[in-house]
Amino acid sequence: MPHRSPRLLLLDTASLYFRAFFGVPDTMRAPDGTPVNAVRGLMDFVSRLVEEYEPTHLACCWDDDWRPQWRVDLVPTYKAHRVVEERASTPDLEEVPDPLELQVPVIRAVLAAYGLAVVGAAEHEADDVIGTLATDAGMPVDVVTGDRDLFQLVDDAAEVRVLYTARGVGRHERITEDVVLEKYGVRADQYADFATLRGDTSDGLPGVKGVGEKTAATLLGRFDDVAGIRAAAEDPAADMAPGVRAKVKAASDYLDVAPTVVAVVRDLPVRDVDLTLPAGPADPDEVAVLTERWDLGTSATRLTDVLTRLA
């Protein structure tokens, strides 16, 4: 195998196993009847992506805290609709389907047996781990996610792009700076401010009331960022329509905190993890045990073959 140029593949792992769970038939089960559609679907996604992009390094980025309290403290509605309040005395739990919840430990065991790096950080989401590992990586980076928030990381000069899986892993889009500009009318480095202004119902971010995508893009084109927009709203001489000016001022409290919530963290202490893509399963015996127990079949065979072929 010829020497491969360094390339880092960063997986938004939960995004992928949720997609697998809902996209792969739940008739795919282990001998004891436990569903393994998310496990096998994720394995197949990893095989497909590694085969297509031939990375030298890979990280399965993990939500150690899918709804960090510090983000909720700033914007209380953050991901609130995804929470199940089981009892007043218990912490908020993300609403995860039981058949998927059963599969998460199996996913962790499979990733460990193959030696695929799993990287998380206390009180932070996978997005923050991705943001940190993608920053100053020293090699081209592909971020695999179905979350538009990570478009803020796209940077042509640093060779960071997003492989956006909203239409499926097999039909993913390669998001570059030109694609962001074409889709939304803003630069990639403005995307976080764009999302702050527009809001995002999937994350419980209200946005600036009355400001949609077109107005947000226009304001950013004229005033560059949220700080510039807020300064213009306070400046009677600025080129801002009275109605928009009033909306920006009315959202002052929200704009004080929302940019911090939307921006991914880029300086977590997670850089000491070895992300080298394994040249085959790290523990072949454990892979064999897991394959038999959970009936991983062709998914295990394919992942083993792909890793070995790239060695």
Short mmCIF file of the C-alpha atoms (twelve columns), coordinates in Angstrom:
data_MODEL
# 
_entry.id   MODEL 
# 
loop_
_atom_site.group_PDB 
_atom_site.id 
_atom_site.type_symbol 
_atom_site.label_atom_id 
_atom_site.label_alt_id 
_atom_site.label_comp_id 
_atom_site.label_asym_id 
_atom_site.label_seq_id 
_atom_site.Cartn_x 
_atom_site.Cartn_y 
_atom_site.Cartn_z 
_atom_site.pdbx_PDB_model_num 
ATOM 1   C CA . MET A 1   0.000   0.000   0.000  1 
ATOM 2   C CA . PRO A 2   1.478   3.393   -1.010 1 
ATOM 3   C CA . HIS A 3   2.112   5.899   1.768  1 
ATOM 4   C CA . ARG A 4   -1.031  7.947   2.464  1 
ATOM 5   C CA . SER A 5   -0.983  11.663  3.082  1 
ATOM 6   C CA . PRO A 6   -2.046  12.566  6.641  1 
ATOM 7   C CA . ARG A 7   -5.788  13.128  7.009  1 
ATOM 8   C CA . LEU A 8   -7.942  13.293  10.133 1 
ATOM 9   C CA . LEU A 9   -11.526 12.004  10.144 1 
ATOM 10  C CA . LEU A 10  -13.620 13.322  13.051 1 
ATOM 11  C CA . LEU A 11  -16.910 11.530  13.663 1 
ATOM 12  C CA . ASP A 12  -19.873 13.074  15.453 1 
ATOM 13  C CA . THR A 13  -20.538 9.616   16.834 1 
ATOM 14  C CA . ALA A 14  -23.997 10.129  18.324 1 
ATOM 15  C CA . SER A 15  -25.184 11.788  15.125 1 
ATOM 16  C CA . LEU A 16  -24.104 8.683   13.227 1 
ATOM 17  C CA . TYR A 17  -25.499 6.043   15.564 1 
ATOM 18  C CA . PHE A 18  -28.834 7.876   15.808 1 
ATOM 19  C CA . ARG A 19  -28.947 7.901   12.014 1 
ATOM 20  C CA . ALA A 20  -28.107 4.193   11.949 1 
ATOM 21  C CA . PHE A 21  -30.757 3.398   14.550 1 
ATOM 22  C CA . PHE A 22  -33.515 5.111   12.608 1 
ATOM 23  C CA . GLY A 23  -32.233 4.095   9.164  1 
ATOM 24  C CA . VAL A 24  -31.329 0.416   9.586  1 
ATOM 25  C CA . PRO A 25  -34.184 -2.079  10.148 1 
ATOM 26  C CA . ASP A 26  -34.626 -3.101  13.786 1 
ATOM 27  C CA . THR A 27  -35.045 -6.685  12.608 1 
ATOM 28  C CA . MET A 28  -31.248 -6.782  12.767 1 
ATOM 29  C CA . ARG A 29  -30.840 -8.484  16.142 1 
ATOM 30  C CA . ALA A 30  -28.388 -10.486 18.222 1 
ATOM 31  C CA . PRO A 31  -29.104 -14.160 19.004 1 
ATOM 32  C CA . ASP A 32  -30.673 -13.108 22.334 1 
ATOM 33  C CA . GLY A 33  -33.079 -10.754 20.538 1 
ATOM 34  C CA . THR A 34  -31.267 -7.503  21.397 1 
ATOM 35  C CA . PRO A 35  -31.450 -5.045  18.477 1 
ATOM 36  C CA . VAL A 36  -28.042 -4.252  16.964 1 
ATOM 37  C CA . ASN A 37  -29.113 -2.031  14.066 1 
ATOM 38  C CA . ALA A 38  -27.341 1.028   15.502 1 
ATOM 39  C CA . VAL A 39  -24.182 -0.985  16.209 1 
ATOM 40  C CA . ARG A 40  -23.962 -2.528  12.772 1 
ATOM 41  C CA . GLY A 41  -25.102 0.633   11.032 1 
ATOM 42  C CA . LEU A 42  -22.369 2.665   12.728 1 
ATOM 43  C CA . MET A 43  -19.757 0.033   11.862 1 
ATOM 44  C CA . ASP A 44  -20.861 0.122   8.232  1 
ATOM 45  C CA . PHE A 45  -20.726 3.941   8.203  1 
ATOM 46  C CA . VAL A 46  -17.174 3.902   9.575  1 
ATOM 47  C CA . SER A 47  -16.122 1.308   6.989  1 
ATOM 48  C CA . ARG A 48  -17.636 3.330   4.155  1 
ATOM 49  C CA . LEU A 49  -16.066 6.622   5.249  1 
ATOM 50  C CA . VAL A 50  -12.630 5.132   5.919  1 
ATOM 51  C CA . GLU A 51  -12.726 3.359   2.568  1 
ATOM 52  C CA . GLU A 52  -13.693 6.531   0.702  1 
ATOM 53  C CA . TYR A 53  -11.416 9.060   2.419  1 
ATOM 54  C CA . GLU A 54  -8.496  6.859   3.548  1 
ATOM 55  C CA . PRO A 55  -7.679  8.819   6.714  1 
ATOM 56  C CA . THR A 56  -4.468  8.209   8.623  1 
ATOM 57  C CA . HIS A 57  -6.114  9.386   11.858 1 
ATOM 58  C CA . LEU A 58  -9.661  9.023   13.201 1 
ATOM 59  C CA . ALA A 59  -11.551 10.052  16.330 1 
ATOM 60  C CA . CYS A 60  -15.007 8.946   17.422 1 
ATOM 61  C CA . CYS A 61  -15.983 12.136  19.235 1 
ATOM 62  C CA . TRP A 62  -18.310 11.565  22.169 1 
ATOM 63  C CA . ASP A 63  -20.925 13.522  24.101 1 
ATOM 64  C CA . ASP A 64  -19.655 13.185  27.647 1 
ATOM 65  C CA . ASP A 65  -22.325 15.777  28.417 1 
ATOM 66  C CA . TRP A 66  -24.900 16.251  25.660 1 
ATOM 67  C CA . ARG A 67  -26.493 19.276  27.407 1 
ATOM 68  C CA . PRO A 68  -23.791 21.025  29.474 1 
ATOM 69  C CA . GLN A 69  -25.122 22.948  32.445 1 
ATOM 70  C CA . TRP A 70  -23.018 25.988  31.608 1 
ATOM 71  C CA . ARG A 71  -24.838 26.306  28.283 1 
ATOM 72  C CA . VAL A 72  -28.223 25.818  29.966 1 
ATOM 73  C CA . ASP A 73  -27.335 28.468  32.564 1 
ATOM 74  C CA . LEU A 74  -26.813 30.943  29.719 1 
ATOM 75  C CA . VAL A 75  -29.822 29.919  27.579 1 
ATOM 76  C CA . PRO A 76  -32.308 27.866  29.681 1 
ATOM 77  C CA . THR A 77  -34.199 26.649  26.602 1 
ATOM 78  C CA . TYR A 78  -31.047 25.024  25.198 1 
ATOM 79  C CA . LYS A 79  -32.062 21.495  24.080 1 
ATOM 80  C CA . ALA A 80  -34.905 21.658  26.604 1 
ATOM 81  C CA . HIS A 81  -37.338 19.882  24.286 1 
ATOM 82  C CA . ARG A 82  -35.056 16.814  24.214 1 
ATOM 83  C CA . VAL A 83  -35.203 16.340  27.966 1 
ATOM 84  C CA . VAL A 84  -37.246 13.768  29.843 1 
ATOM 85  C CA . GLU A 85  -37.987 14.836  33.412 1 
ATOM 86  C CA . GLU A 86  -38.450 11.456  35.019 1 
ATOM 87  C CA . ARG A 87  -38.553 12.624  38.620 1 
ATOM 88  C CA . ALA A 88  -37.856 15.943  40.251 1 
ATOM 89  C CA . SER A 89  -34.999 14.346  42.180 1 
ATOM 90  C CA . THR A 90  -33.166 12.964  39.157 1 
ATOM 91  C CA . PRO A 91  -31.003 14.804  36.634 1 
ATOM 92  C CA . ASP A 92  -32.408 15.649  33.229 1 
ATOM 93  C CA . LEU A 93  -32.007 12.792  30.809 1 
ATOM 94  C CA . GLU A 94  -31.892 12.953  27.043 1 
ATOM 95  C CA . GLU A 95  -34.823 11.209  25.443 1 
ATOM 96  C CA . VAL A 96  -33.130 8.164   23.909 1 
ATOM 97  C CA . PRO A 97  -35.205 5.253   22.604 1 
ATOM 98  C CA . ASP A 98  -34.713 2.231   24.884 1 
ATOM 99  C CA . PRO A 99  -33.628 -0.091  22.038 1 
ATOM 100 C CA . LEU A 100 -30.891 2.425   21.219 1 
ATOM 101 C CA . GLU A 101 -29.853 2.928   24.826 1 
ATOM 102 C CA . LEU A 102 -29.176 -0.810  25.040 1 
ATOM 103 C CA . GLN A 103 -26.809 -0.586  22.098 1 
ATOM 104 C CA . VAL A 104 -24.578 2.266   23.273 1 
ATOM 105 C CA . PRO A 105 -22.423 0.066   25.581 1 
ATOM 106 C CA . VAL A 106 -22.047 -2.425  22.720 1 
ATOM 107 C CA . ILE A 107 -20.916 0.397   20.432 1 
ATOM 108 C CA . ARG A 108 -18.301 1.435   23.001 1 
ATOM 109 C CA . ALA A 109 -17.088 -2.159  23.332 1 
ATOM 110 C CA . VAL A 110 -16.812 -2.585  19.559 1 
ATOM 111 C CA . LEU A 111 -14.899 0.687   19.103 1 
ATOM 112 C CA . ALA A 112 -12.499 -0.315  21.896 1 
ATOM 113 C CA . ALA A 113 -11.917 -3.777  20.428 1 
ATOM 114 C CA . TYR A 114 -11.029 -2.258  17.070 1 
ATOM 115 C CA . GLY A 115 -8.780  0.345   18.693 1 
ATOM 116 C CA . LEU A 116 -10.723 3.282   17.269 1 
ATOM 117 C CA . ALA A 117 -10.101 6.308   19.483 1 
ATOM 118 C CA . VAL A 118 -13.130 7.535   21.441 1 
ATOM 119 C CA . VAL A 119 -12.643 11.107  22.665 1 
ATOM 120 C CA . GLY A 120 -14.909 13.004  25.042 1 
ATOM 121 C CA . ALA A 121 -14.511 15.792  27.581 1 
ATOM 122 C CA . ALA A 122 -16.293 16.392  30.875 1 
ATOM 123 C CA . GLU A 123 -19.060 19.020  30.750 1 
ATOM 124 C CA . HIS A 124 -18.742 19.302  26.967 1 
ATOM 125 C CA . GLU A 125 -20.425 17.987  23.852 1 
ATOM 126 C CA . ALA A 126 -18.896 16.087  20.969 1 
ATOM 127 C CA . ASP A 127 -19.100 19.341  18.977 1 
ATOM 128 C CA . ASP A 128 -16.570 20.885  21.351 1 
ATOM 129 C CA . VAL A 129 -14.235 17.911  21.056 1 
ATOM 130 C CA . ILE A 130 -14.510 18.147  17.276 1 
ATOM 131 C CA . GLY A 131 -13.856 21.892  17.385 1 
ATOM 132 C CA . THR A 132 -10.706 21.357  19.446 1 
ATOM 133 C CA . LEU A 133 -9.318  18.496  17.368 1 
ATOM 134 C CA . ALA A 134 -10.088 20.280  14.089 1 
ATOM 135 C CA . THR A 135 -8.239  23.436  15.167 1 
ATOM 136 C CA . ASP A 136 -4.541  23.499  14.264 1 
ATOM 137 C CA . ALA A 137 -4.645  19.774  13.472 1 
ATOM 138 C CA . GLY A 138 -1.618  19.999  11.224 1 
ATOM 139 C CA . MET A 139 -3.336  17.986  8.496  1 
ATOM 140 C CA . PRO A 140 -6.523  18.109  6.411  1 
ATOM 141 C CA . VAL A 141 -9.656  17.416  8.488  1 
ATOM 142 C CA . ASP A 142 -13.018 15.939  7.520  1 
ATOM 143 C CA . VAL A 143 -15.802 16.387  10.102 1 
ATOM 144 C CA . VAL A 144 -18.642 13.898  9.686  1 
ATOM 145 C CA . THR A 145 -21.924 15.179  11.133 1 
ATOM 146 C CA . GLY A 146 -25.579 15.888  10.513 1 
ATOM 147 C CA . ASP A 147 -25.338 19.063  12.626 1 
ATOM 148 C CA . ARG A 148 -25.172 22.372  10.754 1 
ATOM 149 C CA . ASP A 149 -23.661 24.087  13.802 1 
ATOM 150 C CA . LEU A 150 -20.313 22.604  12.831 1 
ATOM 151 C CA . PHE A 151 -20.294 24.573  9.578  1 
ATOM 152 C CA . GLN A 152 -18.582 27.248  11.694 1 
ATOM 153 C CA . LEU A 153 -15.439 25.086  11.590 1 
ATOM 154 C CA . VAL A 154 -15.158 25.069  7.793  1 
ATOM 155 C CA . ASP A 155 -11.873 26.661  6.783  1 
ATOM 156 C CA . ASP A 156 -10.467 26.198  3.287  1 
ATOM 157 C CA . ALA A 157 -7.044  27.581  4.193  1 
ATOM 158 C CA . ALA A 158 -6.705  25.115  7.090  1 
ATOM 159 C CA . GLU A 159 -8.220  22.325  4.937  1 
ATOM 160 C CA . VAL A 160 -11.131 21.729  7.299  1 
ATOM 161 C CA . ARG A 161 -14.414 20.708  5.699  1 
ATOM 162 C CA . VAL A 162 -17.647 19.099  6.865  1 
ATOM 163 C CA . LEU A 163 -19.062 15.904  5.399  1 
ATOM 164 C CA . TYR A 164 -22.729 16.701  6.022  1 
ATOM 165 C CA . THR A 165 -24.913 13.615  6.408  1 
ATOM 166 C CA . ALA A 166 -28.415 15.137  6.523  1 
ATOM 167 C CA . ARG A 167 -29.402 13.212  3.386  1 
ATOM 168 C CA . GLY A 168 -27.614 10.065  4.524  1 
ATOM 169 C CA . VAL A 169 -24.019 8.932   4.886  1 
ATOM 170 C CA . GLY A 170 -24.048 7.541   1.355  1 
ATOM 171 C CA . ARG A 171 -25.273 10.869  -0.025 1 
ATOM 172 C CA . HIS A 172 -23.290 13.242  2.175  1 
ATOM 173 C CA . GLU A 173 -22.357 16.733  1.024  1 
ATOM 174 C CA . ARG A 174 -18.823 18.121  1.182  1 
ATOM 175 C CA . ILE A 175 -19.193 21.513  2.817  1 
ATOM 176 C CA . THR A 176 -16.524 24.073  1.943  1 
ATOM 177 C CA . GLU A 177 -16.478 27.851  2.343  1 
ATOM 178 C CA . ASP A 178 -18.062 28.305  -1.094 1 
ATOM 179 C CA . VAL A 179 -20.908 25.930  -0.201 1 
ATOM 180 C CA . VAL A 180 -21.668 27.793  3.038  1 
ATOM 181 C CA . LEU A 181 -21.673 31.102  1.179  1 
ATOM 182 C CA . GLU A 182 -23.929 29.728  -1.554 1 
ATOM 183 C CA . LYS A 183 -26.387 28.106  0.875  1 
ATOM 184 C CA . TYR A 184 -26.672 30.885  3.450  1 
ATOM 185 C CA . GLY A 185 -25.109 34.043  2.043  1 
ATOM 186 C CA . VAL A 186 -22.551 34.268  4.865  1 
ATOM 187 C CA . ARG A 187 -18.913 33.311  5.315  1 
ATOM 188 C CA . ALA A 188 -18.189 30.107  7.227  1 
ATOM 189 C CA . ASP A 189 -16.532 32.141  9.983  1 
ATOM 190 C CA . GLN A 190 -19.823 34.045  10.327 1 
ATOM 191 C CA . TYR A 191 -21.948 30.912  10.573 1 
ATOM 192 C CA . ALA A 192 -22.073 30.821  14.390 1 
ATOM 193 C CA . ASP A 193 -23.325 34.422  14.484 1 
ATOM 194 C CA . PHE A 194 -25.765 33.583  11.679 1 
ATOM 195 C CA . ALA A 195 -27.156 30.681  13.753 1 
ATOM 196 C CA . THR A 196 -27.339 32.917  16.837 1 
ATOM 197 C CA . LEU A 197 -29.422 35.506  14.999 1 
ATOM 198 C CA . ARG A 198 -31.628 33.058  13.113 1 
ATOM 199 C CA . GLY A 199 -32.102 30.687  16.039 1 
ATOM 200 C CA . ASP A 200 -32.394 26.924  15.844 1 
ATOM 201 C CA . THR A 201 -35.488 25.097  17.064 1 
ATOM 202 C CA . SER A 202 -33.624 21.774  17.108 1 
ATOM 203 C CA . ASP A 203 -31.285 23.188  19.771 1 
ATOM 204 C CA . GLY A 204 -33.854 25.323  21.580 1 
ATOM 205 C CA . LEU A 205 -32.216 28.583  20.517 1 
ATOM 206 C CA . PRO A 206 -34.909 31.251  20.087 1 
ATOM 207 C CA . GLY A 207 -32.872 33.605  17.922 1 
ATOM 208 C CA . VAL A 208 -33.731 37.265  17.495 1 
ATOM 209 C CA . LYS A 209 -37.505 37.465  17.211 1 
ATOM 210 C CA . GLY A 210 -38.517 38.479  13.713 1 
ATOM 211 C CA . VAL A 211 -35.066 37.909  12.188 1 
ATOM 212 C CA . GLY A 212 -34.901 35.002  9.756  1 
ATOM 213 C CA . GLU A 213 -32.146 33.684  7.539  1 
ATOM 214 C CA . LYS A 214 -32.326 36.420  4.899  1 
ATOM 215 C CA . THR A 215 -32.279 39.278  7.391  1 
ATOM 216 C CA . ALA A 216 -29.502 37.626  9.392  1 
ATOM 217 C CA . ALA A 217 -27.382 37.217  6.264  1 
ATOM 218 C CA . THR A 218 -28.037 40.817  5.212  1 
ATOM 219 C CA . LEU A 219 -27.060 42.155  8.626  1 
ATOM 220 C CA . LEU A 220 -23.863 40.105  8.707  1 
ATOM 221 C CA . GLY A 221 -23.002 41.217  5.188  1 
ATOM 222 C CA . ARG A 222 -23.372 44.824  6.280  1 
ATOM 223 C CA . PHE A 223 -21.961 44.765  9.834  1 
ATOM 224 C CA . ASP A 224 -19.782 41.603  9.823  1 
ATOM 225 C CA . ASP A 225 -20.665 40.050  13.196 1 
ATOM 226 C CA . VAL A 226 -23.078 40.169  16.140 1 
ATOM 227 C CA . ALA A 227 -20.974 42.788  17.911 1 
ATOM 228 C CA . GLY A 228 -21.052 44.996  14.814 1 
ATOM 229 C CA . ILE A 229 -24.801 44.528  14.432 1 
ATOM 230 C CA . ARG A 230 -25.442 45.468  18.061 1 
ATOM 231 C CA . ALA A 231 -23.216 48.532  17.770 1 
ATOM 232 C CA . ALA A 232 -25.085 49.608  14.623 1 
ATOM 233 C CA . ALA A 233 -28.425 49.176  16.390 1 
ATOM 234 C CA . GLU A 234 -27.266 51.727  18.965 1 
ATOM 235 C CA . ASP A 235 -25.929 54.136  16.325 1 
ATOM 236 C CA . PRO A 236 -28.666 56.398  14.886 1 
ATOM 237 C CA . ALA A 237 -26.500 57.049  11.836 1 
ATOM 238 C CA . ALA A 238 -26.061 53.368  10.945 1 
ATOM 239 C CA . ASP A 239 -27.742 51.920  7.871  1 
ATOM 240 C CA . MET A 240 -30.317 49.790  9.683  1 
ATOM 241 C CA . ALA A 241 -34.069 49.824  9.216  1 
ATOM 242 C CA . PRO A 242 -36.011 51.006  12.280 1 
ATOM 243 C CA . GLY A 243 -37.917 47.736  12.616 1 
ATOM 244 C CA . VAL A 244 -34.753 45.627  12.553 1 
ATOM 245 C CA . ARG A 245 -33.027 48.044  14.928 1 
ATOM 246 C CA . ALA A 246 -35.866 47.593  17.419 1 
ATOM 247 C CA . LYS A 247 -35.707 43.793  17.134 1 
ATOM 248 C CA . VAL A 248 -31.955 43.695  17.763 1 
ATOM 249 C CA . LYS A 249 -32.293 45.975  20.799 1 
ATOM 250 C CA . ALA A 250 -35.170 43.915  22.185 1 
ATOM 251 C CA . ALA A 251 -32.988 40.793  21.995 1 
ATOM 252 C CA . SER A 252 -30.149 42.390  23.954 1 
ATOM 253 C CA . ASP A 253 -30.247 39.925  26.876 1 
ATOM 254 C CA . TYR A 254 -30.265 36.950  24.509 1 
ATOM 255 C CA . LEU A 255 -27.407 38.375  22.426 1 
ATOM 256 C CA . ASP A 256 -25.350 38.837  25.597 1 
ATOM 257 C CA . VAL A 257 -25.137 35.072  26.070 1 
ATOM 258 C CA . ALA A 258 -26.162 33.170  22.938 1 
ATOM 259 C CA . PRO A 259 -22.872 33.574  21.006 1 
ATOM 260 C CA . THR A 260 -21.069 31.722  23.804 1 
ATOM 261 C CA . VAL A 261 -23.613 28.900  23.652 1 
ATOM 262 C CA . VAL A 262 -23.453 28.557  19.868 1 
ATOM 263 C CA . ALA A 263 -19.677 28.771  19.464 1 
ATOM 264 C CA . VAL A 264 -17.941 25.407  19.726 1 
ATOM 265 C CA . VAL A 265 -15.105 25.232  22.235 1 
ATOM 266 C CA . ARG A 266 -11.698 24.877  20.589 1 
ATOM 267 C CA . ASP A 267 -9.272  24.521  23.474 1 
ATOM 268 C CA . LEU A 268 -10.227 21.397  25.434 1 
ATOM 269 C CA . PRO A 269 -7.418  19.259  26.926 1 
ATOM 270 C CA . VAL A 270 -7.965  16.305  24.571 1 
ATOM 271 C CA . ARG A 271 -4.987  16.538  22.252 1 
ATOM 272 C CA . ASP A 272 -2.875  13.876  23.981 1 
ATOM 273 C CA . VAL A 273 -4.995  10.996  22.629 1 
ATOM 274 C CA . ASP A 274 -3.412  8.855   19.901 1 
ATOM 275 C CA . LEU A 275 -5.751  9.152   16.924 1 
ATOM 276 C CA . THR A 276 -3.742  6.953   14.554 1 
ATOM 277 C CA . LEU A 277 -6.045  4.726   12.508 1 
ATOM 278 C CA . PRO A 278 -5.385  1.124   13.600 1 
ATOM 279 C CA . ALA A 279 -3.964  -1.273  11.021 1 
ATOM 280 C CA . GLY A 280 -6.613  -3.847  11.848 1 
ATOM 281 C CA . PRO A 281 -8.451  -4.741  15.066 1 
ATOM 282 C CA . ALA A 282 -6.502  -3.870  18.205 1 
ATOM 283 C CA . ASP A 283 -7.921  -6.959  19.934 1 
ATOM 284 C CA . PRO A 284 -8.906  -9.569  17.314 1 
ATOM 285 C CA . ASP A 285 -9.999  -12.071 19.965 1 
ATOM 286 C CA . GLU A 286 -12.398 -9.547  21.510 1 
ATOM 287 C CA . VAL A 287 -13.715 -8.631  18.063 1 
ATOM 288 C CA . ALA A 288 -14.424 -12.327 17.485 1 
ATOM 289 C CA . VAL A 289 -16.223 -12.623 20.838 1 
ATOM 290 C CA . LEU A 290 -18.335 -9.507  20.179 1 
ATOM 291 C CA . THR A 291 -19.088 -10.609 16.621 1 
ATOM 292 C CA . GLU A 292 -20.419 -13.948 17.807 1 
ATOM 293 C CA . ARG A 293 -22.320 -12.579 20.792 1 
ATOM 294 C CA . TRP A 294 -24.013 -9.744  18.907 1 
ATOM 295 C CA . ASP A 295 -24.114 -11.323 15.429 1 
ATOM 296 C CA . LEU A 296 -22.115 -8.500  13.832 1 
ATOM 297 C CA . GLY A 297 -21.465 -10.632 10.752 1 
ATOM 298 C CA . THR A 298 -20.557 -8.790  7.579  1 
ATOM 299 C CA . SER A 299 -20.270 -5.456  9.435  1 
ATOM 300 C CA . ALA A 300 -17.309 -6.812  11.413 1 
ATOM 301 C CA . THR A 301 -15.784 -8.501  8.389  1 
ATOM 302 C CA . ARG A 302 -15.952 -5.357  6.313  1 
ATOM 303 C CA . LEU A 303 -14.493 -3.070  9.014  1 
ATOM 304 C CA . THR A 304 -11.637 -5.511  9.637  1 
ATOM 305 C CA . ASP A 305 -10.941 -5.770  5.892  1 
ATOM 306 C CA . VAL A 306 -10.972 -1.999  5.366  1 
ATOM 307 C CA . LEU A 307 -8.566  -1.316  8.233  1 
ATOM 308 C CA . THR A 308 -6.237  -4.133  7.172  1 
ATOM 309 C CA . ARG A 309 -6.251  -3.048  3.526  1 
ATOM 310 C CA . LEU A 310 -5.186  0.490   4.463  1 
ATOM 311 C CA . ALA A 311 -2.362  -0.703  6.726  1 
# 
